[in-house]
Amino acid sequence: MQVQFRGKLTEADLEDVRRIVRSKWYWPKLLASNWYGVLLLCPVIWATVAGLLGETHPNWRAVGILWVVILGVFGWVFFTTKKGMAKEFSQLNTTLPDWVSLVDDGVKLNGPQGATAFQPWNNYKGWREGKRVMLLDLQGGGFMMLPVADLSEIERDSIRQFLRSHIVGVSTAALTPL
């Protein structure tokens, strides 16, 4: 049996990869790493809420300016992050193979201008599955991405069975889709 996938990802595929790879503590850790920003934001929030409830009488012009600055910083961070993600996506796609093939003895990669690579099945320890991609986990860390968004559930099931039969030591309980 041989199954062939396009090697390039779409932005939606890459977002699915990020969702699978990120731990559930990603966003709390991100906020905690910026604790100084959170500490600076808390008094502004307190002053605004207390002023709106009538408990204090803040200088509303100063509070408004602070909120404009805070929203400006958040907007700048958001757009520079989006721009960085688009650049990362473009750079990633140039390094990915054109085609990825699952064959009986391993994973074959076909790149531009006839370049090829091969990973035998004993280099893989398992896989994870998202809505748009499957990630084949490598023994030494890292993973191989298989875009499966265009496949039907029946085709995905046959790929799961193929992977179960070729990746040694994988329990079926650990492979439930996310």
TAVEN-V580605 format. One line per field, one symbol per residue. ss: DSSP state (H for helix, E for strand, C for the rest). psi: psi as a letter, one per 40 degrees, with the letter a starting at -180 (. if undefined). A space follows every 10 residues. Layout:
ss=???
psi=???
This chain:
ss=CCEEEECCCC HHHHHHHHHH HCCCCHHHHH HHHCHHHHHH HHHHHHHHHH HHCCCCCCCH HHHHHHHHHH HHHHHHHHHH HHHHHHHHHH HHHHHCCCEE EEECCEEEEE CHHHCEEEEE HHHEEEEEEC CCEEEEEECC CCEEEEECCC CCHHHHHHHH HHHHHHCCCC CHHHHCCC
psi=ihhhiidiii dddddddddd dhieeddddd ddefdddddd dddddddddd ddeedigihd dddddddddd dddddddddd dddddddddd ddddeiidih hhideahhhh aifehiihhi deeieaiiha deihhhhide iiihhhhede iidddddddd ddddedhheh iddefhi.
